Amino acid sequence: MARKAKKGLTYFPLDVDFFQDIKIRKLIKYQSGKAISVYAYLLCSIYKDGYYMQWDNELPFIVSEVTGYDEAYIHEVIKSCMNIGLFSKDLFEKHKILTSKGIQERFVLVMKNLNRVSEIDEFNLVSSEEIPISSQEITVSYEETPISSEFGTQRKEKERKENKKEKEIEGDEPPITPPLIVRIDFKKIIDEYHLKCPKMPAIQVLHENRKSVIRARHKEVGEVGILNMLTKASESDFLNGENDRGWIANLDWLMKPVNFTKVLEGNFKNIIRNGTKNESNSKRNFGEGGYQIPM
């Protein structure tokens, strides 16, 4: 008698930068660190049987019994997970299902590594053309920009050497090494802007002009530099409206070349003198646009 194929998983991967994920950081901020144990238990329960879980009215009690937290708190954590995007709010409201695109992508990735057949035949949130690229809740990469590099995979290096030999025999120039791809996660940058600078105007549309400016800053300082600039902007009272005209910076202003550099270099940093804040340094270092100093 043939053994029935196992539908669920016995393990699932957890990235070392799990706590850097913007959704996880929001969950901790809104529901405290203990919410992670609730989310982790739900993931284990989902993957045990596949890639989704049917909601049961007894589920909060079961999770409460395992984690030791009140049922009311379990409800709030699950609600936050849906609002943040760790679970699909749409599928829960329509079918009482707990799952997400990231959960399904991770499920397909593990099944592929185990050489097992994996079909998302119900409540599918993953396009058949998509390939999972991460083992945690996957953030969509909005842009790919080629950059020159001398590095490549072993296979590409082997092909390059073989092509070089063929070209040398023919008397032609050796081929140029194919460029690698660097991903710009626009969504992460916008989420960080909203998280770090809640007083500044929210971004409603990520149009091409904004992408172009972000792309230029990313090329200069990378994602880390952009996030560092946003942190410094969030710490400046002047940029957040505490000035004589109530002016508040926005993302477009922050991303302009001169302004970006000034904020990153700390020109808008609050100065403490005699126990009080002094914004004179910021007022002497206005950027492009706005009234006089702000750009």
N, C-alpha and C positions, 0 to 999 in steps of 0.2 A: 504494500500500500504506500503510495507516494506521500511524503510528508507535506503538509500544507505550508505554502510559502508565507514567511513572516511579513506582515504588513508594516509594522512599526520599526523603530530603531532601538538599539541597545546603548547608543551613545550619540551625542551631538557635540560639535566643536564650539569652543568659546574663545574668541580672540583676546589677546593680551591687552588690546586697547579698548576693551569692552566698556570701561567706565569713561572713556573719552567720547563715546557716541552721544550726540546731542539729545537723542530721545531718552537715553538712560540718565543723563544728567538732569533733564527736566523731571523725570519720574522721581529721582532722589530729592530734587528741590521741592516738588509739590507734595510728596508723600513720605519723605525721609528715607534714610538708607535701608530701613527694614522692608521697604516695598520690593527690594531686589529679591529677597527670599521668596516672596509671594509670586513674583514674575517667573523666577527660576523654577518653582514647583509647577506652575502652569505649563511652562515649556516642556518639562519632563513628562507631564501627563499627556500633552499633545503628541510629542514624538514617540511615546510608548505605543500609541495606536496608529500613528501616521503623521498627517500634517495639519489636522484640525481637531477640535474638540466640540462636541455638542453641549450647549449650556444645560446645566441641571440646577434646579433650585436648591439642591443639597450641596452644590459645589462650594459655596462660601463656608458652610459648616465644616466640610472636609478639609479645606485649606486652613481654616481657623484651628482645627484640631492638630494639624501637622505643624503649623508655624507658631501657634500659641497666641495669635493676634485675634482681636474681636472680629466678628462677622461683618459688622458695619464698616470696619476699616478695610476688610477684604473687598467689599463692594466698591469702596472709594478708589482702591488701587486699580481694580479692573476697569473702572470708569475712566481713570486717568490714562491707563494704557491705551484705551480706545481713542481718547481725545488727542493723545500725543502721536499715535500712529503705530504703536507696538502691536496692537490688534486692529483688525479692520472693523470700523464702526458700522460701515454699510452692511457687511455680512451679518454682524451681530443683530442689527435692527431688523433685517429681513428674514434671517434663518436661525437666529440664536446660535451662531457659530463663533468660536474663538480660533482665529488664525490670522495670518498677515502675508503679504507678499514676501517679506524677508524670511518668515518661517518656512514657506513653501520652497523658496530658492535654496535655503539651507538643507531642507529635506532631500531635494533633487540632487544637490551636490554630494551629500553623504551616500545616497543610494548609488550614484554613478561611481564613486570611489570603491564601493563594495561590489561593483559589477552586478548590481541587482536592478531589475526592471522597475522604473518609477514612473507612474502616470498620475498626473494631477487631473483626475477625471471629474471631481466634484469641487465646487466653490473655487474654481481656478482663478488665481490672481497673477499668474506668470505667463507671459507670452511664450509661445513655442519657439520664438526666435531668440529669446533671451538666454544668456549663459550666466550662471551664478559666478560672481567674482569675489565674494567674501563669505566668511562663515558666521558673521553676526548680522543683525538687522541691516540690510543692505541699503545704502544711500545711492540714488541714481546719480551717475556722473553726467553732467550737462554738457561738457565740452571736452574735446580731445585736441591737443595742440602738438604737432610733431616737433621734436628737438633733435639736433645732431648728437650722436653718441658713438663711441668706439666699441661699446659693449653690446652683446646680443646673446641669444641662447646658443648652446653648443651646436645645435643642429644648423642654425643660421651661419655660425662661424665656419662650420665644415663646408656648407654650400658656398660660402664666400671664397674660401681657399680654393675649392675646386673650380669655381668660375674664374678666379684669378689666374690659375694655371692655364685654363683654356684660352683666355684672352692674351696671356703672354706668348703662348704658342702662335696665336694668330697675329701678334704684333699690335693689339689694341691696348687701350688703357685699362687697368684693373677696375672692377666695379666699385661704386661708392657704397659704404655700409648703410643699410636701410635705417631710417630714423626710428627711435623708440617713441612711445606715446606718453605724454604726461596728462593726467586727468585734472581738470579744474572742477571742483565740487561747488558749483554756484549755490546750491541749496544750503549747504553747510555754512557758507559765508553769510548768506542772508539770514539764516537762523541765528548765527552768532551775533550778527548786528542787532536783531530784535531782542535777543537775550541780554546782551551787554548794554545796549543803549535804548531802553524802553521809553525814555522821554523824547527821543528823536522820532520823526515821522516814519511810519511803517511803510515797507515796500509792498506795493500792490501788484505791480507789473515788472517782470524782469525782461525788459526789452533789449534789443541788440546793442543800443548805445551803452547801456549799463554793463552788459556783458563785455563789450570792447574795452571799457575803462578798467573793469576788474581784471580782465585778461592781461592788460598792460602792467598793472601793479603786481599781479601774480608772477609775471615774467621777471620783474625786477627783484622781488623779495620773497616770492613763494607764499604758500598758504600761511605758514607760521608768521611771516612778517605782517600779513594782512590782519590776522587775528590779534597780534601784538598791538597793532595800531588801534584796533577797535577797543581793546582793553584800556589803552591810554586815553582814548576819546571818552570812554565811559567814566573815567576818573576826573575829567575836567569839568568843573562847575560852569566855567565860562561857555563851553561848547554845549552845555545842557540847559542853557537859558538864564543862568545867573549872571547877567550883565545889564548894563544900563538901558538897553532897549528890548530885553527879553528875547533876543535872537537865539535860535536853536539850530545847530548844524544838522545836516542830513547825510545820507549815504553818498549822494552825488557830490556833495561838497567835500566830504572826507576823501573820496577817491581821486579828486583832481591832483595832478602831480605835485604842485607846490604845497598844497594843503596836507596831502598825505605825508610828505616828508617832514613838515613842521610838527604834525601831531606825533608821528613816530619818534622824532628826536626829542620830544618832551617840551616843545615850545608853549604848549597850552596847559602845562602842569600847574596845579595850584601851588602858590608860594605861601608859606607860613611865616608871618612876621609878627612878633610880639603876641603870639597866641591867636592871631586872627588871620583869615585867608586874604591874600592880596592877588588880584588878577592883572596887575599892571604888566607883568611879563607877557600874558596872553594878548593884551591890548596892543602891545608893541609888535606883535608877530601875526598880524592879520594875513589871510591868504587871498585867493582869487575869488572875486564876486562878492555879493552881499553888500552890506553898508560899510563903506570904507575898508575895514580889515577883512571881514569874512568874504570868502570867494565861493 
